[in-house]
Amino acid sequence: MFKLTENNTNVKTELLAGMTTFFTMVYIVVVNPVILSDAGVPFEQVFTATIIASVIGTLWMALFANYPIAIAPGMGLNAYFAYSVVGTNNISYETAFAAVFIAGLIFVLLSLTSFREKLIESIPETLKHGITAGIGLFIAFIGLRLTGIITSHPTNLVALGDLHSPVAILALVGLAVTLILMVLNVNGALFIGMVITGFIAYFTGHLSFEQGFVSLPTLPEGLIVFNPFSALGEVISHGLYAVVFSFILVTIFDTTGTMIGVAHQAGLMKGKSLPRAKQALLSDSIATGIGAMFGTSPTTAYIESSSGVAAGGRTGLTSLTVAVLFLIAAFFSPLVGAVSGLSAITAPALIIVGSLMMGSIAEVRWNEMEEAFPAFLIILSMPLTSSIATGIALGFISYPLLKVVKGKGREVHPLLYIFAVLFFYQLAFLPH
């Protein structure tokens, strides 16, 4: 079913890759409820909705697209939902979820057409390589920031953190162990590195399981947070057109950029196109609509999927493993909370994967400014703005402009001109 032989992989490798991806992204089941609770959504509601949306989206990716890419509610999108949509529009979270639901329906319609496939094919190679490298730098920065190795600074914005802190020391030890395993070509090095780091954390007293390991999942009253049939009326009555547009634009390019980056890393791209793109792109759009009904912000393809690819994942068996583990996580919330709460366990994998993805910059034509600068802008802005979509937006705006100045405007696909205008409008006039 997953064509393991054709993709030069095996069951053991795929399972290890799935576990690696899961443990680098499982923090979302804790962080997402924390963020959305600021918008008034009950914690248990979001916890359940996060797992439901992640399982549905990732299962679709596994069974219909056969890609090692996991789907879950997106970081950044949840903050936009909580602090911009609910916080500044003076609306209830139920109404905001109605806007997410409408955006999800539009995603599905766009994914059923060839539009999103054409979009992937229209993105120039230099931007695709820039996206891959930018995501790599972004997730490495996340790993460094989560462990306190890099910290905020009032003047320089960022600075070297306190390397004597227990979390930083544990992360550096985990990084060293994982790098040694990778240099020695040990299969499953990333996952084994996390396990070893976890054991060290446990025996040094930095990882504890005070609340046990297992708890039965609870389904809060009113599991469906709004009537999906009234969603359109809610959006129209509150004039949330700009909110829906923002969700659509950001999520389309967040997911598209991540899929391109991970697919490039895994060697799954066929020329300019992504095989089975329609099935892959349906995964996030369906999960967004269903997730909104249960109570979570839009879903997206997760950049942490690249850690599973680095561990050897090449097929949907990797993402099937992730989906099953998310389902099991519903019964092991104390265990998941304890492990995901200690960033030193998962951060080394993010840092190493970031270094692997940075290899794409070698493919950028640096001797041609109209090709090089848009890629550079993407690579630079993704970690600095903490947004994949913003990096892509700046690349999409600058690329056609420089091509026109160079007299090569006809080389640019018409879709790029359209999205350059849309991105400019979004960055200039819509809330972020």
C-alpha positions as CSV (number, residue, x, y, z in Angstrom):
1,M,0.0,0.0,0.0
2,F,2.8,2.5,0.9
3,K,5.2,1.2,-1.8
4,L,8.1,0.9,0.6
5,T,10.4,-0.9,-1.8
6,E,9.9,1.7,-4.6
7,N,10.8,4.4,-2.1
8,N,13.9,2.5,-0.8
9,T,12.6,2.2,2.7
10,N,11.3,-0.4,5.1
11,V,8.8,-0.8,7.9
12,K,11.3,-0.3,10.8
13,T,12.7,2.9,9.2
14,E,9.2,4.3,8.6
15,L,8.1,3.6,12.2
16,L,11.2,5.2,13.7
17,A,10.7,8.2,11.4
18,G,7.0,8.5,12.5
19,M,8.0,8.4,16.1
20,T,10.7,11.1,15.5
21,T,8.2,13.4,13.8
22,F,5.6,12.8,16.5
23,F,7.9,13.6,19.4
24,T,9.2,16.8,17.7
25,M,5.7,18.1,17.1
26,V,3.6,16.7,20.0
27,Y,4.1,19.9,21.9
28,I,1.2,21.2,19.9
29,V,-1.3,19.3,22.0
30,V,-0.2,21.3,25.0
31,V,0.7,24.7,23.5
32,N,-2.3,25.0,21.2
33,P,-4.8,24.8,24.1
34,V,-2.7,27.3,26.1
35,I,-2.8,29.9,23.3
36,L,-6.5,29.4,22.4
37,S,-7.6,29.5,26.0
38,D,-6.5,33.2,25.9
39,A,-9.4,33.6,23.5
40,G,-11.8,32.0,26.0
41,V,-11.8,28.5,24.5
42,P,-11.8,25.8,27.2
43,F,-8.5,24.0,27.5
44,E,-10.1,20.5,27.3
45,Q,-12.0,21.6,24.2
46,V,-8.9,22.6,22.4
47,F,-6.9,19.5,23.6
48,T,-9.6,17.2,22.1
49,A,-10.0,19.3,19.0
50,T,-6.2,19.4,18.4
51,I,-6.0,15.6,18.4
52,I,-9.0,15.1,16.3
53,A,-7.8,17.6,13.6
54,S,-4.3,16.2,13.7
55,V,-5.4,12.6,13.3
56,I,-7.8,13.3,10.5
57,G,-5.4,15.5,8.5
58,T,-2.4,13.2,9.0
59,L,-4.4,10.1,8.2
60,W,-5.6,11.6,5.0
61,M,-2.0,12.5,4.1
62,A,-0.9,8.9,4.9
63,L,-3.7,6.9,3.1
64,F,-4.4,9.1,0.1
65,A,-1.2,11.0,-0.6
66,N,1.4,8.5,0.8
67,Y,3.7,11.3,2.0
68,P,5.7,11.4,5.3
69,I,4.1,14.8,6.2
70,A,2.1,15.4,9.4
71,I,-0.8,17.8,9.7
72,A,-1.8,19.7,12.9
73,P,-3.1,23.1,14.0
74,G,-0.5,25.7,13.0
75,M,1.6,27.8,15.3
76,G,1.2,31.4,14.4
77,L,-2.3,30.8,13.0
78,N,-3.5,30.0,16.5
79,A,-1.9,33.2,17.8
80,Y,-3.5,35.1,15.0
81,F,-6.9,33.5,15.9
82,A,-6.6,34.3,19.6
83,Y,-5.0,37.7,19.7
84,S,-6.0,39.3,16.3
85,V,-9.3,37.8,15.3
86,V,-11.0,37.3,18.7
87,G,-8.9,39.9,20.5
88,T,-9.3,42.9,18.2
89,N,-12.7,42.2,16.5
90,N,-14.6,41.9,19.7
91,I,-16.3,38.7,18.7
92,S,-16.8,35.3,20.4
93,Y,-14.6,32.4,19.7
94,E,-17.6,30.5,18.2
95,T,-17.9,33.2,15.6
96,A,-14.2,33.1,14.9
97,F,-14.3,29.3,14.4
98,A,-17.2,29.9,11.9
99,A,-14.7,32.1,9.9
100,V,-12.1,29.3,10.1
101,F,-14.8,26.8,8.9
102,I,-15.7,28.9,5.9
103,A,-12.0,29.2,5.1
104,G,-11.7,25.4,5.3
105,L,-14.6,25.0,2.9
106,I,-12.9,27.3,0.4
107,F,-9.6,25.4,0.9
108,V,-11.4,22.1,0.0
109,L,-12.9,23.7,-3.2
110,L,-9.5,25.1,-4.2
111,S,-7.8,21.7,-3.5
112,L,-10.4,19.8,-5.6
113,T,-9.4,22.0,-8.6
114,S,-6.0,22.1,-10.2
115,F,-5.4,25.5,-8.7
116,R,-3.1,24.6,-5.9
117,E,-1.2,22.1,-8.1
118,K,-0.7,24.9,-10.6
119,L,0.5,27.1,-7.8
120,I,3.2,24.6,-6.8
121,E,4.3,24.2,-10.5
122,S,4.4,28.0,-10.9
123,I,6.9,28.6,-8.1
124,P,10.4,29.1,-9.6
125,E,13.1,26.7,-8.5
126,T,15.1,29.4,-6.8
127,L,12.2,30.2,-4.6
128,K,11.6,26.5,-3.8
129,H,15.2,26.1,-2.7
130,G,14.9,29.3,-0.7
131,I,11.8,28.0,1.0
132,T,13.5,24.8,2.0
133,A,16.6,26.6,3.3
134,G,14.5,29.2,5.1
135,I,12.4,26.5,6.8
136,G,15.6,24.8,7.9
137,L,17.0,28.0,9.4
138,F,13.6,28.7,11.1
139,I,13.3,25.3,12.8
140,A,16.9,25.4,13.9
141,F,16.3,28.8,15.4
142,I,13.2,27.4,17.2
143,G,15.3,24.6,18.7
144,L,17.9,27.1,19.9
145,R,15.3,29.5,21.3
146,L,13.2,26.9,23.1
147,T,16.2,25.6,25.1
148,G,17.5,29.1,26.0
149,I,20.7,28.6,24.0
150,I,19.6,31.7,22.2
151,T,17.6,34.3,24.1
152,S,16.1,37.7,23.6
153,H,18.1,40.9,24.0
154,P,16.8,44.4,24.4
155,T,19.4,46.0,22.1
156,N,20.5,43.2,19.7
157,L,17.1,41.4,19.7
158,V,18.8,38.0,20.2
159,A,21.9,36.9,22.1
160,L,23.6,33.9,23.5
161,G,21.6,32.5,26.5
162,D,22.7,31.1,29.8
163,L,24.7,28.0,28.8
164,H,24.9,27.0,32.5
165,S,21.1,26.5,32.8
166,P,20.0,22.8,33.2
167,V,17.9,22.9,30.0
168,A,20.7,24.4,27.9
169,I,23.2,21.8,29.2
170,L,20.8,18.9,28.6
171,A,20.1,20.2,25.1
172,L,23.8,20.5,24.3
173,V,24.4,17.0,25.6
174,G,21.5,15.7,23.5
175,L,22.8,17.5,20.5
176,A,26.3,16.0,20.9
177,V,24.9,12.5,21.4
178,T,22.6,12.8,18.3
179,L,25.4,14.2,16.1
180,I,27.7,11.4,17.1
181,L,25.0,8.8,16.2
182,M,24.5,10.6,12.8
183,V,28.2,10.8,12.0
184,L,28.4,7.0,12.7
185,N,25.4,6.5,10.3
186,V,23.3,4.8,13.0
187,N,19.7,4.2,11.7
188,G,17.1,6.2,13.6
189,A,19.8,8.5,15.1
190,L,17.4,11.4,15.7
191,F,14.9,9.2,17.6
192,I,17.5,7.3,19.5
193,G,19.1,10.7,20.5
194,M,15.8,11.8,21.9
195,V,15.3,8.6,23.9
196,I,18.9,8.9,25.4
197,T,18.3,12.6,26.2
198,G,15.0,11.6,27.9
199,F,16.7,9.0,30.0
200,I,19.4,11.5,31.0
201,A,16.7,14.0,31.9
202,Y,14.8,11.5,34.0
203,F,17.8,10.3,36.0
204,T,19.1,13.9,36.6
205,G,15.7,14.9,37.9
206,H,14.7,17.2,35.0
207,L,12.0,15.0,33.7
208,S,9.3,13.7,36.1
209,F,5.9,12.1,35.8
210,E,4.2,13.4,38.9
211,Q,0.7,13.1,37.3
212,G,1.4,9.5,36.1
213,F,1.3,8.3,32.6
214,V,-2.3,7.5,31.6
215,S,-5.6,9.4,31.8
216,L,-8.8,8.8,30.1
217,P,-9.7,11.4,27.5
218,T,-12.6,13.6,28.4
219,L,-15.1,14.9,25.9
220,P,-16.3,18.4,27.1
221,E,-20.0,19.3,26.8
222,G,-20.8,20.9,23.5
223,L,-18.0,19.1,21.6
224,I,-19.2,20.8,18.4
225,V,-18.6,24.5,19.2
226,F,-21.0,25.9,16.6
227,N,-23.6,24.9,14.0
228,P,-21.7,24.6,10.7
229,F,-24.9,25.4,8.8
230,S,-25.0,28.9,10.4
231,A,-21.3,29.6,9.8
232,L,-21.7,31.6,6.6
233,G,-24.4,33.8,8.3
234,E,-22.0,34.4,11.2
235,V,-19.2,35.5,8.8
236,I,-21.5,37.8,6.8
237,S,-23.2,39.4,9.9
238,H,-19.9,40.3,11.5
239,G,-18.2,41.3,8.2
240,L,-15.3,38.9,8.7
241,Y,-14.3,38.8,5.0
242,A,-10.7,40.1,5.6
243,V,-10.3,37.4,8.4
244,V,-11.3,34.6,6.1
245,F,-9.1,36.0,3.3
246,S,-6.1,36.1,5.7
247,F,-6.7,32.6,6.9
248,I,-6.9,31.4,3.3
249,L,-3.8,33.2,2.1
250,V,-1.6,32.4,5.1
251,T,-2.6,28.7,5.3
252,I,-2.3,28.0,1.6
253,F,1.2,29.2,1.5
254,D,2.2,27.9,4.9
255,T,1.2,24.4,3.9
256,T,2.4,24.7,0.3
257,G,5.8,26.0,1.4
258,T,6.2,23.3,4.0
259,M,5.2,20.5,1.6
260,I,7.7,21.8,-1.0
261,G,10.4,22.1,1.6
262,V,9.9,18.6,3.0
263,A,9.3,17.0,-0.4
264,H,12.5,18.5,-1.7
265,Q,14.4,17.2,1.3
266,A,12.9,13.7,0.8
267,G,13.6,13.7,-3.0
268,L,9.9,13.4,-3.7
269,M,9.5,16.2,-6.2
270,K,9.3,15.2,-9.8
271,G,10.8,18.2,-11.7
272,K,8.6,21.2,-10.9
273,S,5.6,19.2,-9.7
274,L,4.6,17.3,-6.6
275,P,3.0,13.9,-7.5
276,R,-0.4,13.4,-5.8
277,A,-0.5,17.1,-4.9
278,K,-4.3,17.3,-4.9
279,Q,-4.6,14.5,-2.3
280,A,-1.8,16.0,-0.2
281,L,-3.3,19.4,-0.3
282,L,-6.8,18.1,0.6
283,S,-5.4,16.9,4.0
284,D,-5.0,20.3,5.5
285,S,-8.1,21.8,4.0
286,I,-10.4,19.0,5.3
287,A,-8.7,19.0,8.7
288,T,-9.1,22.8,8.9
289,G,-12.9,22.6,8.4
290,I,-13.4,19.7,10.8
291,G,-11.0,21.1,13.4
292,A,-13.0,24.4,13.4
293,M,-16.2,22.5,14.2
294,F,-14.5,20.9,17.2
295,G,-12.7,24.0,18.4
296,T,-9.2,24.6,17.0
297,S,-7.6,27.1,14.6
298,P,-6.5,26.2,11.0
299,T,-4.3,23.2,10.4
300,T,-1.2,23.1,8.3
301,A,1.6,20.8,7.2
302,Y,4.2,20.7,10.0
303,I,7.8,21.7,9.4
304,E,8.8,19.1,12.1
305,S,7.9,16.5,9.5
306,S,11.4,17.2,8.1
307,S,12.8,15.5,11.2
308,G,11.1,12.3,10.3
309,V,12.3,12.6,6.7
310,A,15.9,13.1,8.1
311,A,15.3,9.8,10.0
312,G,14.5,8.0,6.7
313,G,10.8,8.5,6.4
314,R,9.7,8.4,2.7
315,T,6.1,7.2,2.7
316,G,2.7,7.5,4.2
317,L,3.6,4.8,6.8
318,T,5.6,7.5,8.6
319,S,2.5,9.8,8.8
320,L,0.2,6.9,9.7
321,T,2.5,6.3,12.6
322,V,2.2,9.9,13.6
323,A,-1.6,9.8,13.4
324,V,-1.8,6.6,15.6
325,L,0.5,8.2,18.1
326,F,-1.6,11.3,18.3
327,L,-4.6,9.0,18.9
328,I,-2.7,7.2,21.7
329,A,-1.7,10.6,23.1
330,A,-5.3,11.2,24.0
331,F,-4.9,8.5,26.6
332,F,-1.4,9.5,27.7
333,S,-1.8,13.3,28.2
334,P,0.3,13.3,31.4
335,L,3.2,11.6,29.7
336,V,2.9,13.7,26.6
337,G,2.7,16.8,28.6
338,A,5.8,15.9,30.6
339,V,7.9,15.1,27.5
340,S,6.7,17.9,25.3
341,G,7.2,20.3,28.2
342,L,11.0,19.7,28.3
343,S,12.2,21.2,25.0
344,A,15.8,19.9,25.6
345,I,14.6,16.4,24.5
346,T,13.3,17.4,21.0
347,A,15.3,20.6,20.3
348,P,18.5,18.8,19.2
349,A,16.5,17.1,16.4
350,L,15.2,20.4,15.2
351,I,18.7,22.0,15.1
352,I,20.2,19.1,13.2
353,V,17.3,18.9,10.7
354,G,17.7,22.6,10.1
355,S,21.4,22.1,9.2
356,L,20.4,19.4,6.7
357,M,17.7,21.5,5.0
358,M,20.2,24.4,4.6
359,G,21.9,22.4,1.9
360,S,19.3,23.7,-0.5
361,I,21.1,27.1,-0.7
362,A,23.7,25.5,-2.9
363,E,21.1,25.2,-5.6
364,V,20.3,28.9,-5.7
365,R,21.9,30.9,-8.6
366,W,23.7,33.4,-6.4
367,N,25.5,35.0,-9.4
368,E,22.1,36.3,-10.7
369,M,20.7,39.0,-8.4
370,E,17.1,38.7,-9.6
371,E,17.3,35.0,-8.6
372,A,19.4,35.3,-5.5
373,F,17.8,38.2,-3.6
374,P,14.3,36.8,-3.4
375,A,15.7,33.5,-2.2
376,F,17.8,35.4,0.3
377,L,14.8,37.4,1.5
378,I,12.9,34.2,2.1
379,I,15.7,32.6,4.0
380,L,16.3,35.7,6.1
381,S,12.7,36.6,6.9
382,M,11.3,33.2,7.9
383,P,13.3,33.0,11.2
384,L,13.2,36.7,11.9
385,T,9.4,37.0,11.5
386,S,8.7,33.5,12.9
387,S,6.4,33.0,9.9
388,I,6.8,30.7,6.8
389,A,4.0,32.6,5.0
390,T,5.7,36.0,5.5
391,G,8.9,34.7,4.1
392,I,7.1,33.3,1.1
393,A,5.2,36.6,0.7
394,L,8.3,38.7,0.6
395,G,9.9,36.3,-2.0
396,F,6.8,36.3,-4.1
397,I,6.7,40.2,-4.1
398,S,10.4,40.7,-4.9
399,Y,10.8,38.0,-7.5
400,P,8.5,39.3,-10.2
401,L,9.5,42.9,-9.5
402,L,13.2,42.1,-10.1
403,K,12.4,40.0,-13.2
404,V,10.5,42.9,-14.7
405,V,13.4,45.3,-14.0
406,K,15.8,42.8,-15.6
407,G,13.6,42.7,-18.7
408,K,12.6,39.0,-18.0
409,G,9.0,39.6,-17.0
410,R,7.7,37.0,-19.5
411,E,9.6,34.3,-17.6
412,V,7.4,34.8,-14.6
413,H,4.2,32.7,-14.3
414,P,1.0,34.8,-14.3
415,L,0.0,33.3,-11.0
416,L,3.1,34.9,-9.4
417,Y,2.0,38.4,-10.4
418,I,-1.5,37.8,-9.0
419,F,-0.1,36.6,-5.7
420,A,2.5,39.3,-5.5
421,V,-0.4,41.8,-5.5
422,L,-2.4,39.7,-3.0
423,F,0.5,39.4,-0.7
424,F,1.3,43.1,-0.9
425,Y,-2.3,43.9,0.0
426,Q,-2.2,41.4,2.9
427,L,1.0,42.7,4.3
428,A,0.2,46.4,3.8
429,F,-3.5,46.6,4.9
430,L,-4.6,43.5,6.9
431,P,-3.8,42.7,10.5
432,H,-1.1,40.2,11.3
